[in-house]
Amino acid sequence: MVTSELAAMLAHDEQHWWYRGRRRVLRATLDRLPLPADARLLDAGCGSGRTLDELQRYGSVSGVDLSPDAVRLARARGHRDVRIGRIERLDFGDATFDLVTCLDVIEHTPDDRAALRELRRVTRPGGMIVLTVPAHPLLWSTHDEVNMHYRRYTRRALGALVAFVGLELLTDTYFNSVLLGPAAAVRWAQRLHRGGGAQRSDLVRTPAVLNPMLEKPIAAEARLIARGRRIPAGLSLLCVLRSPLRTQGSTRRAASPHVDLVAAEAPVV
């Protein structure tokens, strides 16, 4: 990520409608998961630590981020176990966490298979991983370039990646659906008029006065997700994964890709 974009992200993650909306979707998802009372949680790619504030309600939290500036901000929020590092090489032991969140991070990694394998390694057998990624490769734009994305994802591509590394896909959903059409129109128009202007991401394009209005559609989606509904389209894709209870060498029947999260409370046999 370019330095200016990182600075914008760290400056906006408290009030910007996108970050606030994503936190709503995350809470709606986590409230449906069967986490133990003494859960250990990791935010892989924790940024300023704002998401760690949310995760504290579910247990003890740790964070990791590649940026020293982000790590300093997260520690300043009172989060003691926040480390500098890459998600492809985490400084945590095997099977450490009951839940790992990785929100809009793996698209920044050159090898998303290695990143997801490492997330699986630090997740306890039967533990959960919540992943969000940007959706629809056809929407590639200068926003992706200044953020140094390697890719955007389709639902099928993400499902294939999850299966390849031996994780179980419990459920997935798009979100940020209302802006899908307008965003597609803007990004395709940008392609037709490339060159000349300075490149910048969508993060700095939104006037602060519009934040409350733009957050409302994602807030409505979060309420649907809290009731177990899936959003059929959107700019972003969320999935809930489970680390298998058995070793890769054992044979087991694959879980249904869209089981209700309440059913995840039942033990796998």
C-alpha positions in Angstrom: 0.0 0.0 0.0 1.4 3.4 -0.9 2.2 5.6 2.0 -0.4 8.2 1.3 -3.1 5.6 1.2 -2.0 4.0 4.4 -2.2 7.4 6.1 -5.7 8.0 4.7 -6.8 4.6 6.0 -5.5 5.1 9.5 -7.0 8.6 9.6 -10.5 7.6 8.4 -11.1 4.2 10.0 -13.1 5.6 12.9 -15.7 7.6 11.0 -15.6 6.7 7.4 -18.8 5.0 6.3 -17.0 2.0 4.7 -15.1 1.0 7.9 -18.1 1.6 10.1 -20.3 -0.4 7.9 -17.8 -3.3 7.7 -17.6 -3.4 11.5 -21.4 -3.7 11.6 -21.3 -6.6 9.2 -18.5 -8.2 11.3 -20.4 -7.9 14.5 -23.5 -9.4 12.9 -21.4 -12.3 11.8 -19.5 -12.9 15.0 -22.6 -12.8 17.1 -23.8 -15.9 15.4 -20.6 -17.9 15.9 -20.2 -20.5 18.7 -17.2 -19.0 20.4 -16.0 -20.1 23.9 -16.3 -17.7 26.7 -12.5 -17.4 27.1 -11.9 -17.2 23.3 -8.5 -16.0 21.9 -8.9 -13.9 18.8 -6.4 -12.6 16.3 -6.9 -9.7 13.8 -4.5 -10.5 11.0 -3.8 -7.1 9.3 -5.2 -5.1 12.3 -4.4 -1.6 11.0 -4.9 1.0 13.7 -6.5 -1.5 16.1 -10.1 -0.2 15.7 -11.3 -3.7 14.9 -9.5 -5.0 17.9 -11.7 -2.7 20.0 -14.7 -4.6 18.6 -13.2 -8.1 19.1 -12.5 -7.5 22.8 -16.2 -8.2 23.6 -15.6 -11.8 22.5 -12.4 -12.6 24.3 -8.7 -11.7 24.6 -7.2 -10.2 21.4 -4.0 -10.1 19.5 -3.1 -8.2 16.3 -0.4 -8.2 13.6 0.3 -5.7 10.9 3.0 -5.1 8.4 3.1 -1.3 9.1 5.0 -0.1 12.2 2.8 3.0 12.2 -0.3 0.9 12.4 1.1 -1.2 15.1 2.0 1.9 17.2 -1.5 3.2 16.8 -3.0 -0.1 17.8 -0.8 -0.3 20.9 -1.7 3.3 21.8 -5.4 2.1 21.9 -4.4 -0.2 24.8 -3.9 -3.4 22.8 -0.7 -4.9 24.2 -0.2 -7.9 22.0 0.1 -6.3 18.6 3.1 -7.3 16.5 4.8 -6.2 13.3 4.8 -8.9 10.7 3.4 -10.4 7.5 0.3 -12.7 7.6 2.3 -15.2 5.6 4.7 -15.7 8.5 2.9 -15.2 11.8 4.8 -15.0 15.0 2.3 -17.3 16.9 2.3 -20.9 17.7 0.2 -23.6 16.0 -3.5 -23.8 17.0 -3.4 -20.6 19.1 -6.7 -18.9 18.3 -10.3 -19.7 18.5 -11.1 -17.0 15.9 -9.0 -15.2 13.3 -10.3 -12.2 11.4 -8.5 -11.1 8.2 -10.4 -8.2 6.7 -9.5 -7.0 3.2 -5.9 -8.2 3.6 -5.2 -11.3 1.5 -5.7 -9.3 -1.8 -2.6 -7.4 -0.8 -0.5 -10.6 -0.6 1.3 -12.0 -3.7 0.5 -15.6 -2.5 -2.9 -15.8 -1.0 -2.6 -19.6 -0.7 0.4 -19.2 1.6 -1.5 -16.5 3.6 -4.5 -18.6 4.1 -2.5 -21.7 5.1 -0.8 -19.6 7.7 -4.1 -18.4 9.1 -5.2 -22.0 9.2 -2.0 -23.0 11.1 -2.6 -20.6 14.0 -6.3 -21.5 14.2 -7.3 -24.2 16.6 -9.0 -27.3 15.1 -12.7 -26.4 14.9 -11.9 -22.7 15.2 -13.2 -20.1 12.8 -11.7 -17.7 10.3 -13.7 -14.7 9.1 -12.4 -13.3 5.8 -13.4 -10.3 3.7 -12.1 -9.4 0.2 -13.0 -7.1 -2.6 -15.3 -8.7 -5.1 -15.6 -8.8 -8.9 -12.4 -8.7 -11.0 -14.2 -6.7 -13.6 -14.3 -3.8 -11.2 -10.5 -3.4 -11.1 -9.7 0.3 -10.9 -7.1 2.8 -9.7 -8.5 2.2 -6.2 -7.0 -1.3 -6.4 -3.8 0.0 -7.9 -3.0 2.6 -5.2 -3.9 0.0 -2.6 -1.5 -2.4 -4.2 -4.1 -5.2 -4.6 -3.0 -8.3 -6.5 -6.5 -9.4 -7.2 -10.3 -9.1 -6.7 -12.3 -12.2 -6.1 -15.3 -14.0 -7.4 -17.3 -16.2 -5.1 -16.2 -19.3 -7.0 -12.5 -18.3 -7.0 -12.6 -17.7 -3.2 -14.3 -21.0 -2.6 -11.7 -22.8 -4.7 -8.9 -21.1 -2.7 -10.5 -22.1 0.6 -10.9 -25.7 -0.5 -7.3 -25.9 -1.8 -5.8 -25.0 1.6 -8.1 -27.5 3.4 -10.5 -25.2 5.2 -14.3 -25.6 5.3 -16.5 -22.9 4.0 -19.4 -22.6 6.4 -21.1 -19.6 4.7 -20.5 -16.6 2.6 -22.2 -13.4 1.6 -21.7 -10.3 -0.4 -22.2 -6.9 1.2 -22.2 -3.2 0.2 -24.7 -4.0 -2.5 -26.4 -0.6 -3.0 -23.3 1.0 -4.4 -22.4 -1.9 -6.7 -24.1 -0.3 -9.7 -22.8 3.2 -9.2 -19.3 2.0 -8.4 -19.3 -0.1 -11.6 -20.4 2.9 -13.7 -17.7 5.2 -12.1 -14.9 2.7 -12.5 -15.7 1.8 -16.1 -15.9 5.5 -16.9 -12.4 5.9 -15.3 -11.0 3.3 -17.6 -12.2 5.3 -20.6 -10.5 8.4 -19.4 -7.2 7.1 -17.9 -4.1 9.3 -17.8 -3.6 12.9 -16.8 -5.0 12.9 -13.2 -3.3 11.7 -10.1 -4.3 8.3 -9.0 -6.1 8.0 -5.7 -8.4 5.4 -4.0 -12.1 5.7 -3.4 -11.4 6.2 0.3 -10.6 9.9 -0.1 -13.4 10.7 -2.6 -16.3 10.7 -0.1 -17.1 14.0 1.7 -17.4 13.4 5.4 -20.9 14.9 5.4 -22.1 11.9 3.4 -20.8 9.2 5.8 -24.1 8.8 7.8 -26.2 8.4 4.6 -23.7 6.0 2.9 -23.5 3.8 6.1 -27.3 3.2 6.2 -27.4 0.5 3.4 -24.7 -1.6 5.0 -26.3 -1.2 8.4 -29.5 -2.7 6.8 -27.4 -5.5 5.3 -25.9 -6.2 8.7 -29.3 -6.6 10.2 -30.2 -9.2 7.5 -26.9 -11.0 8.1 -27.6 -11.1 11.8 -30.8 -13.0 10.9 -28.9 -15.5 8.8 -29.6 -14.0 5.4 -27.1 -13.8 2.6 -26.8 -10.8 0.3 -26.7 -11.9 -3.3 -24.4 -9.2 -4.7 -22.1 -6.5 -3.5 -18.7 -4.8 -3.8 -17.3 -7.0 -1.0 -17.4 -10.7 -0.1 -17.3 -12.2 3.4 -16.9 -15.8 4.2 -16.8 -17.8 7.4 -14.3 -20.7 7.4 -13.7 -23.5 9.9 -10.4 -25.3 10.6 -11.0 -29.0 10.3 -11.0 -31.2 13.4 -9.1 -33.9 11.7 -5.7 -33.9 10.0 -5.4 -33.4 6.2 -4.5 -37.1 5.8 -7.9 -38.3 7.2 -10.9 -38.6 5.0 -14.1 -36.7 5.7 -17.1 -35.5 4.0 -17.0 -31.9 2.9 -19.3 -29.6 4.8 -22.2 -28.0 2.9 -20.8 -24.6 1.7 -23.8 -22.6 3.0 -24.8 -24.2 6.3 -26.5 -22.0 8.9 -24.0 -20.8 11.4 -26.1 -22.0 14.3 -25.6 -25.5 13.0 -21.8 -25.0 13.4 -22.3 -25.5 17.2 -22.8 -29.2 16.6 -19.5 -31.3 16.9 -18.1 -32.7 13.7 -17.9 -36.4 13.8 
